[in-house]
């Protein structure tokens, strides 16, 4: 089911969304996969794009800050890694549905890892 414009404008930071990353180019992550919304809620309400971090079910141990571990939860039936280095700005039209959320403590770890990879 394709989300309505109203639903797309209610996408929030920390949401885990199922997103169509196809077509991909080169070594970009592709397929339909979950991703975490990291863009600000104010921007998510007014822009047609959203900034996300894709998830992978291929777990790589001891990979901080490039990957952050997420356990299974309702809406996310496989343990996953948040792929910090695969950050993307995408059209909201790629979003299939919101399936879950990360906790505030998980989001803090993700933010710290993002800063280590791209800012520090």
CNS distance restraints for C-alpha pairs under 8 A (distance, minus, plus):
assign (resid   1 and name CA) (resid  96 and name CA) 7.03 0.50 0.50
assign (resid   2 and name CA) (resid  96 and name CA) 6.06 0.50 0.50
assign (resid   2 and name CA) (resid  97 and name CA) 7.80 0.50 0.50
assign (resid   3 and name CA) (resid   7 and name CA) 5.81 0.50 0.50
assign (resid   3 and name CA) (resid   8 and name CA) 6.32 0.50 0.50
assign (resid   3 and name CA) (resid  95 and name CA) 7.62 0.50 0.50
assign (resid   3 and name CA) (resid  96 and name CA) 6.65 0.50 0.50
assign (resid   3 and name CA) (resid  97 and name CA) 6.79 0.50 0.50
assign (resid   4 and name CA) (resid   8 and name CA) 6.21 0.50 0.50
assign (resid   5 and name CA) (resid   9 and name CA) 6.19 0.50 0.50
assign (resid   6 and name CA) (resid  10 and name CA) 6.47 0.50 0.50
assign (resid   7 and name CA) (resid  11 and name CA) 6.90 0.50 0.50
assign (resid   8 and name CA) (resid  92 and name CA) 6.42 0.50 0.50
assign (resid   8 and name CA) (resid  95 and name CA) 7.88 0.50 0.50
assign (resid   9 and name CA) (resid  44 and name CA) 6.18 0.50 0.50
assign (resid   9 and name CA) (resid  45 and name CA) 4.69 0.50 0.50
assign (resid   9 and name CA) (resid  46 and name CA) 7.07 0.50 0.50
assign (resid  10 and name CA) (resid  44 and name CA) 7.35 0.50 0.50
assign (resid  10 and name CA) (resid  45 and name CA) 6.38 0.50 0.50
assign (resid  11 and name CA) (resid  15 and name CA) 6.95 0.50 0.50
assign (resid  11 and name CA) (resid  37 and name CA) 7.99 0.50 0.50
assign (resid  11 and name CA) (resid  41 and name CA) 7.59 0.50 0.50
assign (resid  11 and name CA) (resid  44 and name CA) 6.33 0.50 0.50
assign (resid  11 and name CA) (resid  45 and name CA) 7.48 0.50 0.50
assign (resid  11 and name CA) (resid  98 and name CA) 7.78 0.50 0.50
assign (resid  12 and name CA) (resid  37 and name CA) 6.79 0.50 0.50
assign (resid  12 and name CA) (resid  40 and name CA) 7.59 0.50 0.50
assign (resid  12 and name CA) (resid  41 and name CA) 5.44 0.50 0.50
assign (resid  12 and name CA) (resid  44 and name CA) 6.75 0.50 0.50
assign (resid  13 and name CA) (resid  36 and name CA) 7.68 0.50 0.50
assign (resid  13 and name CA) (resid  37 and name CA) 4.97 0.50 0.50
assign (resid  13 and name CA) (resid  38 and name CA) 5.16 0.50 0.50
assign (resid  13 and name CA) (resid  39 and name CA) 5.90 0.50 0.50
assign (resid  13 and name CA) (resid  40 and name CA) 5.96 0.50 0.50
assign (resid  13 and name CA) (resid  41 and name CA) 5.81 0.50 0.50
assign (resid  14 and name CA) (resid  36 and name CA) 5.98 0.50 0.50
assign (resid  14 and name CA) (resid  37 and name CA) 5.42 0.50 0.50
assign (resid  14 and name CA) (resid  38 and name CA) 6.35 0.50 0.50
assign (resid  14 and name CA) (resid 101 and name CA) 5.42 0.50 0.50
assign (resid  14 and name CA) (resid 102 and name CA) 5.36 0.50 0.50
assign (resid  14 and name CA) (resid 103 and name CA) 7.37 0.50 0.50
assign (resid  14 and name CA) (resid 104 and name CA) 7.96 0.50 0.50
assign (resid  14 and name CA) (resid 107 and name CA) 6.80 0.50 0.50
assign (resid  15 and name CA) (resid  36 and name CA) 5.68 0.50 0.50
assign (resid  15 and name CA) (resid  37 and name CA) 5.48 0.50 0.50
assign (resid  15 and name CA) (resid  98 and name CA) 6.54 0.50 0.50
assign (resid  15 and name CA) (resid  99 and name CA) 7.65 0.50 0.50
assign (resid  15 and name CA) (resid 100 and name CA) 6.01 0.50 0.50
assign (resid  15 and name CA) (resid 101 and name CA) 4.38 0.50 0.50
assign (resid  15 and name CA) (resid 102 and name CA) 6.63 0.50 0.50
assign (resid  16 and name CA) (resid  34 and name CA) 6.19 0.50 0.50
assign (resid  16 and name CA) (resid  35 and name CA) 5.41 0.50 0.50
assign (resid  16 and name CA) (resid  36 and name CA) 4.51 0.50 0.50
assign (resid  16 and name CA) (resid  37 and name CA) 6.48 0.50 0.50
assign (resid  16 and name CA) (resid  98 and name CA) 5.90 0.50 0.50
assign (resid  16 and name CA) (resid  99 and name CA) 5.76 0.50 0.50
assign (resid  16 and name CA) (resid 100 and name CA) 4.94 0.50 0.50
assign (resid  16 and name CA) (resid 101 and name CA) 5.01 0.50 0.50
assign (resid  16 and name CA) (resid 102 and name CA) 6.99 0.50 0.50
assign (resid  17 and name CA) (resid  34 and name CA) 5.29 0.50 0.50
assign (resid  17 and name CA) (resid  35 and name CA) 5.42 0.50 0.50
assign (resid  17 and name CA) (resid  36 and name CA) 6.38 0.50 0.50
assign (resid  17 and name CA) (resid  37 and name CA) 7.42 0.50 0.50
assign (resid  17 and name CA) (resid  95 and name CA) 6.59 0.50 0.50
assign (resid  17 and name CA) (resid  96 and name CA) 7.20 0.50 0.50
assign (resid  17 and name CA) (resid  97 and name CA) 5.60 0.50 0.50
assign (resid  17 and name CA) (resid  98 and name CA) 4.20 0.50 0.50
assign (resid  17 and name CA) (resid  99 and name CA) 5.53 0.50 0.50
assign (resid  17 and name CA) (resid 100 and name CA) 7.06 0.50 0.50
assign (resid  18 and name CA) (resid  32 and name CA) 6.71 0.50 0.50
assign (resid  18 and name CA) (resid  33 and name CA) 5.46 0.50 0.50
assign (resid  18 and name CA) (resid  34 and name CA) 4.27 0.50 0.50
assign (resid  18 and name CA) (resid  35 and name CA) 6.44 0.50 0.50
assign (resid  18 and name CA) (resid  95 and name CA) 6.09 0.50 0.50
assign (resid  18 and name CA) (resid  96 and name CA) 5.44 0.50 0.50
assign (resid  18 and name CA) (resid  97 and name CA) 5.41 0.50 0.50
assign (resid  18 and name CA) (resid  98 and name CA) 6.24 0.50 0.50
assign (resid  18 and name CA) (resid  99 and name CA) 6.63 0.50 0.50
assign (resid  19 and name CA) (resid  32 and name CA) 5.47 0.50 0.50
assign (resid  19 and name CA) (resid  33 and name CA) 5.55 0.50 0.50
assign (resid  19 and name CA) (resid  34 and name CA) 5.89 0.50 0.50
assign (resid  19 and name CA) (resid  35 and name CA) 6.77 0.50 0.50
assign (resid  19 and name CA) (resid  94 and name CA) 5.52 0.50 0.50
assign (resid  19 and name CA) (resid  95 and name CA) 4.53 0.50 0.50
assign (resid  19 and name CA) (resid  96 and name CA) 5.57 0.50 0.50
assign (resid  19 and name CA) (resid  97 and name CA) 7.46 0.50 0.50
assign (resid  20 and name CA) (resid  30 and name CA) 7.58 0.50 0.50
assign (resid  20 and name CA) (resid  31 and name CA) 6.06 0.50 0.50
assign (resid  20 and name CA) (resid  32 and name CA) 4.28 0.50 0.50
assign (resid  20 and name CA) (resid  33 and name CA) 6.62 0.50 0.50
assign (resid  20 and name CA) (resid  94 and name CA) 5.24 0.50 0.50
assign (resid  20 and name CA) (resid  95 and name CA) 6.56 0.50 0.50
assign (resid  20 and name CA) (resid  96 and name CA) 7.13 0.50 0.50
assign (resid  21 and name CA) (resid  29 and name CA) 6.98 0.50 0.50
assign (resid  21 and name CA) (resid  30 and name CA) 4.70 0.50 0.50
assign (resid  21 and name CA) (resid  31 and name CA) 5.32 0.50 0.50
assign (resid  21 and name CA) (resid  32 and name CA) 5.81 0.50 0.50
assign (resid  21 and name CA) (resid  33 and name CA) 7.28 0.50 0.50
assign (resid  21 and name CA) (resid  94 and name CA) 7.22 0.50 0.50
assign (resid  22 and name CA) (resid  30 and name CA) 5.19 0.50 0.50
assign (resid  22 and name CA) (resid  31 and name CA) 5.47 0.50 0.50
assign (resid  22 and name CA) (resid  32 and name CA) 7.18 0.50 0.50
assign (resid  23 and name CA) (resid  30 and name CA) 6.59 0.50 0.50
assign (resid  23 and name CA) (resid  31 and name CA) 7.80 0.50 0.50
assign (resid  24 and name CA) (resid  28 and name CA) 5.60 0.50 0.50
assign (resid  24 and name CA) (resid  29 and name CA) 6.47 0.50 0.50
assign (resid  24 and name CA) (resid  30 and name CA) 5.09 0.50 0.50
assign (resid  28 and name CA) (resid  86 and name CA) 7.55 0.50 0.50
assign (resid  29 and name CA) (resid  54 and name CA) 7.76 0.50 0.50
assign (resid  29 and name CA) (resid  86 and name CA) 7.47 0.50 0.50
assign (resid  33 and name CA) (resid  54 and name CA) 7.16 0.50 0.50
assign (resid  33 and name CA) (resid  55 and name CA) 6.83 0.50 0.50
assign (resid  33 and name CA) (resid  56 and name CA) 7.72 0.50 0.50
assign (resid  34 and name CA) (resid  54 and name CA) 6.14 0.50 0.50
assign (resid  34 and name CA) (resid  55 and name CA) 5.59 0.50 0.50
assign (resid  34 and name CA) (resid  56 and name CA) 7.99 0.50 0.50
assign (resid  35 and name CA) (resid  52 and name CA) 5.91 0.50 0.50
assign (resid  35 and name CA) (resid  53 and name CA) 5.25 0.50 0.50
assign (resid  35 and name CA) (resid  54 and name CA) 4.02 0.50 0.50
assign (resid  35 and name CA) (resid  55 and name CA) 5.27 0.50 0.50
assign (resid  35 and name CA) (resid  82 and name CA) 7.78 0.50 0.50
assign (resid  36 and name CA) (resid  52 and name CA) 5.27 0.50 0.50
assign (resid  36 and name CA) (resid  53 and name CA) 5.17 0.50 0.50
assign (resid  36 and name CA) (resid  54 and name CA) 6.43 0.50 0.50
assign (resid  36 and name CA) (resid  55 and name CA) 7.53 0.50 0.50
assign (resid  36 and name CA) (resid  82 and name CA) 7.87 0.50 0.50
assign (resid  36 and name CA) (resid 101 and name CA) 7.80 0.50 0.50
assign (resid  36 and name CA) (resid 102 and name CA) 7.80 0.50 0.50
assign (resid  37 and name CA) (resid  50 and name CA) 6.93 0.50 0.50
assign (resid  37 and name CA) (resid  51 and name CA) 5.92 0.50 0.50
assign (resid  37 and name CA) (resid  52 and name CA) 4.46 0.50 0.50
assign (resid  37 and name CA) (resid  53 and name CA) 6.67 0.50 0.50
assign (resid  38 and name CA) (resid  50 and name CA) 7.94 0.50 0.50
assign (resid  38 and name CA) (resid  51 and name CA) 5.69 0.50 0.50
assign (resid  38 and name CA) (resid  52 and name CA) 5.49 0.50 0.50
assign (resid  38 and name CA) (resid  53 and name CA) 7.16 0.50 0.50
assign (resid  39 and name CA) (resid  43 and name CA) 6.76 0.50 0.50
assign (resid  39 and name CA) (resid  44 and name CA) 6.67 0.50 0.50
assign (resid  39 and name CA) (resid  50 and name CA) 6.14 0.50 0.50
assign (resid  39 and name CA) (resid  51 and name CA) 5.02 0.50 0.50
assign (resid  39 and name CA) (resid  52 and name CA) 7.14 0.50 0.50
assign (resid  40 and name CA) (resid  44 and name CA) 6.23 0.50 0.50
assign (resid  41 and name CA) (resid  45 and name CA) 6.29 0.50 0.50
assign (resid  42 and name CA) (resid  46 and name CA) 6.85 0.50 0.50
assign (resid  43 and name CA) (resid  47 and name CA) 5.66 0.50 0.50
assign (resid  43 and name CA) (resid  50 and name CA) 7.96 0.50 0.50
assign (resid  44 and name CA) (resid  48 and name CA) 7.63 0.50 0.50
assign (resid  44 and name CA) (resid  49 and name CA) 7.29 0.50 0.50
assign (resid  44 and name CA) (resid  50 and name CA) 6.19 0.50 0.50
assign (resid  48 and name CA) (resid  91 and name CA) 5.94 0.50 0.50
assign (resid  48 and name CA) (resid  92 and name CA) 5.85 0.50 0.50
assign (resid  49 and name CA) (resid  89 and name CA) 6.30 0.50 0.50
assign (resid  49 and name CA) (resid  90 and name CA) 5.23 0.50 0.50
assign (resid  49 and name CA) (resid  91 and name CA) 4.34 0.50 0.50
assign (resid  49 and name CA) (resid  92 and name CA) 5.24 0.50 0.50
assign (resid  50 and name CA) (resid  89 and name CA) 5.49 0.50 0.50
assign (resid  50 and name CA) (resid  90 and name CA) 5.50 0.50 0.50
assign (resid  50 and name CA) (resid  91 and name CA) 6.42 0.50 0.50
assign (resid  50 and name CA) (resid  92 and name CA) 6.16 0.50 0.50
assign (resid  51 and name CA) (resid  87 and name CA) 7.14 0.50 0.50
assign (resid  51 and name CA) (resid  88 and name CA) 5.54 0.50 0.50
assign (resid  51 and name CA) (resid  89 and name CA) 4.26 0.50 0.50
assign (resid  51 and name CA) (resid  90 and name CA) 6.38 0.50 0.50
assign (resid  52 and name CA) (resid  87 and name CA) 5.85 0.50 0.50
assign (resid  52 and name CA) (resid  88 and name CA) 5.41 0.50 0.50
assign (resid  52 and name CA) (resid  89 and name CA) 6.38 0.50 0.50
assign (resid  52 and name CA) (resid  90 and name CA) 7.60 0.50 0.50
assign (resid  53 and name CA) (resid  82 and name CA) 6.43 0.50 0.50
assign (resid  53 and name CA) (resid  83 and name CA) 6.07 0.50 0.50
assign (resid  53 and name CA) (resid  84 and name CA) 6.03 0.50 0.50
assign (resid  53 and name CA) (resid  86 and name CA) 6.22 0.50 0.50
assign (resid  53 and name CA) (resid  87 and name CA) 4.82 0.50 0.50
assign (resid  53 and name CA) (resid  88 and name CA) 6.51 0.50 0.50
assign (resid  54 and name CA) (resid  82 and name CA) 6.11 0.50 0.50
assign (resid  54 and name CA) (resid  83 and name CA) 5.70 0.50 0.50
assign (resid  54 and name CA) (resid  84 and name CA) 7.78 0.50 0.50
assign (resid  54 and name CA) (resid  86 and name CA) 6.58 0.50 0.50
assign (resid  54 and name CA) (resid  87 and name CA) 7.11 0.50 0.50
assign (resid  55 and name CA) (resid  80 and name CA) 6.04 0.50 0.50
assign (resid  55 and name CA) (resid  81 and name CA) 5.48 0.50 0.50
assign (resid  55 and name CA) (resid  82 and name CA) 4.62 0.50 0.50
assign (resid  55 and name CA) (resid  83 and name CA) 5.80 0.50 0.50
assign (resid  56 and name CA) (resid  80 and name CA) 5.36 0.50 0.50
assign (resid  56 and name CA) (resid  81 and name CA) 5.24 0.50 0.50
assign (resid  56 and name CA) (resid  82 and name CA) 6.62 0.50 0.50
assign (resid  56 and name CA) (resid  83 and name CA) 6.96 0.50 0.50
assign (resid  57 and name CA) (resid  78 and name CA) 6.38 0.50 0.50
assign (resid  57 and name CA) (resid  79 and name CA) 6.15 0.50 0.50
assign (resid  57 and name CA) (resid  80 and name CA) 4.45 0.50 0.50
assign (resid  57 and name CA) (resid  81 and name CA) 6.36 0.50 0.50
assign (resid  58 and name CA) (resid  80 and name CA) 6.84 0.50 0.50
assign (resid  58 and name CA) (resid  81 and name CA) 7.10 0.50 0.50
assign (resid  59 and name CA) (resid  69 and name CA) 7.64 0.50 0.50
assign (resid  59 and name CA) (resid  79 and name CA) 7.70 0.50 0.50
assign (resid  59 and name CA) (resid  80 and name CA) 6.22 0.50 0.50
assign (resid  59 and name CA) (resid  81 and name CA) 5.83 0.50 0.50
assign (resid  60 and name CA) (resid  67 and name CA) 7.52 0.50 0.50
assign (resid  60 and name CA) (resid  81 and name CA) 7.42 0.50 0.50
assign (resid  63 and name CA) (resid  67 and name CA) 5.40 0.50 0.50
assign (resid  63 and name CA) (resid  68 and name CA) 7.39 0.50 0.50
assign (resid  64 and name CA) (resid  68 and name CA) 6.09 0.50 0.50
assign (resid  64 and name CA) (resid 113 and name CA) 6.96 0.50 0.50
assign (resid  65 and name CA) (resid  84 and name CA) 7.50 0.50 0.50
assign (resid  65 and name CA) (resid 113 and name CA) 4.57 0.50 0.50
assign (resid  65 and name CA) (resid 114 and name CA) 7.24 0.50 0.50
assign (resid  65 and name CA) (resid 116 and name CA) 6.59 0.50 0.50
assign (resid  65 and name CA) (resid 117 and name CA) 6.52 0.50 0.50
assign (resid  66 and name CA) (resid  83 and name CA) 6.36 0.50 0.50
assign (resid  66 and name CA) (resid  84 and name CA) 5.27 0.50 0.50
assign (resid  66 and name CA) (resid  85 and name CA) 6.03 0.50 0.50
assign (resid  66 and name CA) (resid 113 and name CA) 6.84 0.50 0.50
assign (resid  66 and name CA) (resid 114 and name CA) 7.88 0.50 0.50
assign (resid  66 and name CA) (resid 117 and name CA) 6.78 0.50 0.50
assign (resid  67 and name CA) (resid  81 and name CA) 5.60 0.50 0.50
assign (resid  67 and name CA) (resid  82 and name CA) 5.28 0.50 0.50
assign (resid  67 and name CA) (resid  83 and name CA) 4.93 0.50 0.50
assign (resid  67 and name CA) (resid  84 and name CA) 5.74 0.50 0.50
assign (resid  67 and name CA) (resid  85 and name CA) 7.89 0.50 0.50
assign (resid  67 and name CA) (resid 113 and name CA) 7.96 0.50 0.50
assign (resid  68 and name CA) (resid  81 and name CA) 5.24 0.50 0.50
assign (resid  68 and name CA) (resid  82 and name CA) 4.95 0.50 0.50
assign (resid  68 and name CA) (resid  83 and name CA) 7.01 0.50 0.50
assign (resid  68 and name CA) (resid  84 and name CA) 7.55 0.50 0.50
assign (resid  68 and name CA) (resid 109 and name CA) 7.63 0.50 0.50
assign (resid  68 and name CA) (resid 110 and name CA) 6.58 0.50 0.50
assign (resid  68 and name CA) (resid 113 and name CA) 7.69 0.50 0.50
assign (resid  69 and name CA) (resid  79 and name CA) 7.57 0.50 0.50
assign (resid  69 and name CA) (resid  80 and name CA) 5.96 0.50 0.50
assign (resid  69 and name CA) (resid  81 and name CA) 4.59 0.50 0.50
assign (resid  69 and name CA) (resid  82 and name CA) 6.40 0.50 0.50
assign (resid  70 and name CA) (resid  79 and name CA) 5.84 0.50 0.50
assign (resid  70 and name CA) (resid  80 and name CA) 5.13 0.50 0.50
assign (resid  70 and name CA) (resid  81 and name CA) 5.87 0.50 0.50
assign (resid  70 and name CA) (resid  82 and name CA) 7.10 0.50 0.50
assign (resid  70 and name CA) (resid 106 and name CA) 8.00 0.50 0.50
assign (resid  71 and name CA) (resid  78 and name CA) 7.40 0.50 0.50
assign (resid  71 and name CA) (resid  79 and name CA) 4.61 0.50 0.50
assign (resid  71 and name CA) (resid  80 and name CA) 6.48 0.50 0.50
assign (resid  72 and name CA) (resid  76 and name CA) 5.60 0.50 0.50
assign (resid  72 and name CA) (resid  77 and name CA) 5.40 0.50 0.50
assign (resid  72 and name CA) (resid  78 and name CA) 5.28 0.50 0.50
assign (resid  72 and name CA) (resid  79 and name CA) 4.74 0.50 0.50
assign (resid  72 and name CA) (resid  80 and name CA) 7.53 0.50 0.50
assign (resid  73 and name CA) (resid  77 and name CA) 6.36 0.50 0.50
assign (resid  73 and name CA) (resid 100 and name CA) 7.80 0.50 0.50
assign (resid  74 and name CA) (resid  99 and name CA) 7.89 0.50 0.50
assign (resid  74 and name CA) (resid 100 and name CA) 6.61 0.50 0.50
assign (resid  75 and name CA) (resid  99 and name CA) 4.84 0.50 0.50
assign (resid  75 and name CA) (resid 100 and name CA) 5.27 0.50 0.50
assign (resid  76 and name CA) (resid  99 and name CA) 7.09 0.50 0.50
assign (resid  76 and name CA) (resid 100 and name CA) 6.90 0.50 0.50
assign (resid  82 and name CA) (resid 110 and name CA) 7.83 0.50 0.50
assign (resid  83 and name CA) (resid  87 and name CA) 7.51 0.50 0.50
assign (resid  84 and name CA) (resid 110 and name CA) 7.68 0.50 0.50
assign (resid  84 and name CA) (resid 113 and name CA) 7.21 0.50 0.50
assign (resid  84 and name CA) (resid 114 and name CA) 6.01 0.50 0.50
assign (resid  84 and name CA) (resid 117 and name CA) 7.65 0.50 0.50
assign (resid  85 and name CA) (resid 114 and name CA) 7.96 0.50 0.50
assign (resid  85 and name CA) (resid 117 and name CA) 7.32 0.50 0.50
assign (resid  90 and name CA) (resid  94 and name CA) 7.08 0.50 0.50
assign (resid  91 and name CA) (resid  95 and name CA) 7.87 0.50 0.50
assign (resid 102 and name CA) (resid 106 and name CA) 5.99 0.50 0.50
assign (resid 102 and name CA) (resid 107 and name CA) 6.36 0.50 0.50
assign (resid 103 and name CA) (resid 107 and name CA) 6.13 0.50 0.50
assign (resid 104 and name CA) (resid 108 and name CA) 6.23 0.50 0.50
assign (resid 105 and name CA) (resid 109 and name CA) 6.58 0.50 0.50
assign (resid 106 and name CA) (resid 110 and name CA) 6.28 0.50 0.50
assign (resid 107 and name CA) (resid 111 and name CA) 6.02 0.50 0.50
assign (resid 108 and name CA) (resid 112 and name CA) 6.11 0.50 0.50
assign (resid 109 and name CA) (resid 113 and name CA) 6.14 0.50 0.50
assign (resid 110 and name CA) (resid 114 and name CA) 6.09 0.50 0.50
assign (resid 111 and name CA) (resid 115 and name CA) 6.21 0.50 0.50
assign (resid 112 and name CA) (resid 116 and name CA) 6.24 0.50 0.50
assign (resid 113 and name CA) (resid 117 and name CA) 6.19 0.50 0.50
assign (resid 114 and name CA) (resid 118 and name CA) 6.02 0.50 0.50
assign (resid 114 and name CA) (resid 119 and name CA) 7.61 0.50 0.50
assign (resid 115 and name CA) (resid 119 and name CA) 4.81 0.50 0.50
assign (resid 115 and name CA) (resid 120 and name CA) 6.06 0.50 0.50
assign (resid 116 and name CA) (resid 120 and name CA) 5.10 0.50 0.50
